[in-house]
Amino acid sequence: MSRARMRAPALAAAASLACLLAATPAAHAQNNFDLSVHASSDVTPATIGLPVYPGAKLAAKHGDDNAAFDIGFAFGDTRLRLEGIGYDSDDPPDRVLEFYRKALSRYGDVLECDHGHAVGSLSVTSSGLRCSDKGRREDLNINGHFDSSTSHDLRAGSPEEFRIAGVDGSSSKSSHFVIMYVKTPKDAGSK
């Protein structure tokens, strides 16, 4: 699976929200709308707030793709930011997920999601974070950063600012995973 395909949901989320905001009368009156999407070598595990799984290597590049990405837009005081880095490991997905359960716990309850649905007894964290944003707003949906038919991820933080460690579960022997920082607009709950 290429990183371009893995970035598609994040790009679609940013683009759909950007189009929604750009179409508002206030966007035309204020004329302060900015959308930027690019691969970035400035994104690091420190900027995301998560460590790198021991022994993991940056995901192999394909063409002009880069293992790191930084997607953002600004409209007045409203900002959306997605930063992430893709990695490959020779370890199976369950070991990678176990490592990130502990790393993510510093941000609060750790929510486990499989194919966009909660796994286990926790379906909403104490801060309100869910596996899907559909309950908060129909036009904003950030469900991981790769093909949801094979994705398994862990999340921690608040609905407005959270981290994700997502693993492509298509292989049981090795792992391709992404660590992400997501900052959604503070007013994402209002229409």
Residue pairs with C-beta under 8 A, 6 or more apart in sequence:
1 146
1 147
1 150
1 168
1 170
1 176
2 62
2 65
3 59
3 62
3 65
3 66
3 67
3 69
3 86
4 62
4 65
5 146
5 147
6 86
6 145
6 146
6 147
6 168
6 178
7 69
7 71
7 145
9 142
9 143
9 144
9 145
9 146
9 148
10 69
10 71
10 82
10 84
10 142
10 145
10 180
11 37
11 71
13 80
13 82
13 140
13 141
13 142
14 35
14 37
14 71
14 72
14 73
14 80
14 82
15 35
16 139
16 140
17 73
17 80
17 139
17 140
17 185
18 33
18 35
18 73
18 75
18 80
20 139
21 27
21 33
21 73
21 75
21 78
22 33
22 75
26 76
27 33
27 75
30 75
30 76
32 74
32 75
32 76
33 73
33 74
33 75
34 73
34 74
34 75
35 72
35 73
36 70
36 71
36 72
36 73
37 71
37 72
38 69
38 70
38 71
39 64
39 65
39 66
39 68
39 69
39 70
40 66
40 68
40 69
40 70
40 83
41 66
41 68
42 68
42 70
43 68
43 69
43 70
43 83
43 84
43 85
44 68
44 85
45 51
45 52
45 85
45 179
47 83
47 181
48 83
48 84
48 85
48 163
48 179
48 180
48 181
49 107
49 163
49 181
50 100
50 103
50 104
50 163
50 165
50 179
51 103
52 87
52 179
53 87
53 89
53 91
53 96
53 99
53 100
53 177
54 99
55 89
55 90
55 91
56 87
56 88
56 89
56 96
56 177
57 87
57 88
57 89
58 67
58 68
58 85
58 86
58 87
58 88
59 67
59 86
59 87
59 88
59 176
60 88
61 67
67 85
67 86
67 87
68 83
68 84
68 85
68 86
69 82
69 83
69 84
69 85
70 81
70 82
70 83
71 80
71 81
71 82
71 83
72 79
72 80
72 81
72 82
73 79
73 80
78 185
78 186
78 187
79 183
79 185
80 183
80 184
80 185
81 181
81 182
81 183
82 142
82 145
82 180
82 181
82 182
82 183
83 180
83 181
84 145
84 164
84 178
84 179
84 180
84 181
85 178
85 179
86 176
86 177
86 178
87 176
87 177
87 178
87 179
88 174
88 175
88 176
88 177
89 96
89 174
89 175
89 177
90 174
91 174
91 175
92 171
92 172
92 173
92 174
92 175
93 152
93 167
93 168
93 169
93 171
93 172
93 175
93 177
95 175
96 165
96 167
96 175
96 177
97 112
97 152
97 154
97 165
97 167
100 154
100 165
100 179
101 110
101 112
101 154
103 165
104 110
104 154
104 155
104 156
104 163
104 165
105 156
106 156
107 156
107 157
107 162
107 163
108 125
108 126
108 127
108 129
108 156
108 157
108 158
109 122
109 125
109 126
109 127
109 129
109 156
110 154
110 155
110 156
111 118
111 122
111 123
111 124
111 125
111 129
111 130
111 131
111 154
111 155
111 156
112 118
112 119
112 120
112 122
112 152
112 153
112 154
113 119
113 131
113 143
113 144
113 151
113 152
113 153
113 154
113 155
114 151
114 152
115 148
115 149
115 151
115 152
116 131
116 132
116 143
116 144
116 148
116 151
117 131
117 132
118 124
118 130
118 131
123 130
123 131
124 130
125 155
125 156
127 157
127 158
127 159
128 158
128 159
129 155
129 156
129 157
129 158
129 159
129 162
130 136
130 159
131 143
131 155
132 141
132 143
133 140
133 141
133 142
133 143
133 159
133 184
133 188
134 141
136 159
136 188
136 189
137 188
137 189
137 191
140 184
140 188
142 182
142 184
143 151
144 151
144 153
144 164
144 166
145 164
145 166
145 178
145 180
146 166
146 168
146 178
147 168
150 168
150 169
150 170
151 166
151 167
151 168
151 169
152 166
152 167
152 169
153 164
153 165
153 166
153 167
154 164
154 165
154 166
155 162
155 163
155 164
156 162
156 163
157 163
159 184
159 188
159 189
160 183
160 184
160 185
160 186
160 188
161 181
161 182
161 183
161 184
162 181
162 182
163 179
163 180
163 181
163 182
164 178
164 179
164 180
164 182
165 177
165 178
165 179
165 180
166 177
166 178
166 180
167 175
167 176
167 177
168 175
168 176
168 177
